[in-house]
Amino acid sequence: MMNGDGMDGMGLMWFFGLLVLVGVTVLGVVLVKALSGKSSHNAGPDTRPGRGVVPGRRGTEILEGRYAHGELSTEEYRERLKTLEEDGQ
């Protein structure tokens, strides 16, 4: 016999089952993001050529940073800075 709650607790079981499914899905997404090595917190602009770097001040900032870290020689820095300035005109 029914005691007035309709499905004798089946509705509550469905709710908890759905809750567990959502939790497992969220956990899977978090694990994939963590293991991929690039999350939204440390994702900077893609600085590879032709990948959305806006010419202008941002390009100069990237170039200055690379020069400051010793990735470029003075000659390479000046050559690339000249190229950026020509492209900006």
C-alpha positions as CSV (number, residue, x, y, z in Angstrom):
1,M,0.0,0.0,0.0
2,M,1.0,3.6,-0.6
3,N,1.6,5.8,2.4
4,G,0.9,9.0,0.6
5,D,4.4,9.7,-0.8
6,G,3.6,8.4,-4.2
7,M,6.5,6.1,-5.2
8,D,7.6,4.9,-1.7
9,G,11.0,6.8,-1.9
10,M,11.8,6.1,-5.5
11,G,11.8,9.8,-6.3
12,L,14.4,10.4,-3.7
13,M,16.6,7.6,-5.1
14,W,16.4,9.1,-8.5
15,F,17.5,12.4,-7.1
16,F,20.5,11.0,-5.4
17,G,21.4,8.9,-8.4
18,L,21.3,12.0,-10.6
19,L,23.4,13.9,-8.0
20,V,26.1,11.2,-8.1
21,L,26.1,11.2,-11.9
22,V,26.7,15.0,-11.9
23,G,29.4,14.7,-9.3
24,V,31.3,12.0,-11.3
25,T,31.0,14.1,-14.4
26,V,32.4,17.2,-12.7
27,L,35.2,15.2,-11.2
28,G,36.1,13.8,-14.6
29,V,36.3,17.3,-16.2
30,V,38.4,18.6,-13.3
31,L,40.8,15.6,-13.7
32,V,41.2,16.0,-17.4
33,K,41.9,19.7,-17.1
34,A,44.5,19.1,-14.3
35,L,46.2,16.4,-16.3
36,S,46.3,18.3,-19.5
37,G,48.7,20.8,-18.0
38,K,46.9,23.9,-19.2
39,S,44.0,25.2,-17.1
40,S,42.1,28.4,-17.4
41,H,44.1,30.0,-14.5
42,N,47.5,29.7,-16.2
43,A,46.5,29.9,-19.8
44,G,48.0,33.0,-21.4
45,P,47.7,34.2,-25.0
46,D,48.9,31.8,-27.6
47,T,52.1,33.6,-28.8
48,R,52.9,31.3,-31.7
49,P,53.1,33.1,-35.0
50,G,49.7,33.5,-36.6
51,R,47.8,32.4,-33.5
52,G,46.0,35.5,-32.4
53,V,48.7,37.8,-31.2
54,V,47.6,41.3,-31.8
55,P,50.3,43.4,-33.4
56,G,51.2,46.5,-31.6
57,R,52.0,47.1,-28.0
58,R,51.4,43.4,-26.9
59,G,53.9,42.2,-29.5
60,T,56.5,44.7,-28.2
61,E,55.8,43.5,-24.6
62,I,56.4,39.9,-25.5
63,L,59.5,40.8,-27.4
64,E,60.8,42.8,-24.4
65,G,60.1,39.9,-22.1
66,R,62.0,37.4,-24.3
67,Y,64.9,39.8,-24.5
68,A,64.9,40.3,-20.7
69,H,64.9,36.5,-20.2
70,G,67.9,36.1,-22.5
71,E,66.1,34.3,-25.2
72,L,67.2,36.8,-27.8
73,S,70.5,38.5,-28.5
74,T,70.6,42.3,-28.9
75,E,70.8,42.0,-32.6
76,E,67.8,39.7,-32.8
77,Y,65.9,42.0,-30.5
78,R,66.6,45.1,-32.6
79,E,65.7,43.3,-35.8
80,R,62.4,42.0,-34.5
81,L,61.5,45.3,-32.9
82,K,62.1,47.0,-36.3
83,T,59.9,44.4,-38.0
84,L,57.1,45.0,-35.4
85,E,57.3,48.8,-35.9
86,E,57.1,48.4,-39.7
87,D,54.1,46.1,-39.4
88,G,52.4,48.6,-37.1
89,Q,52.4,51.4,-39.7
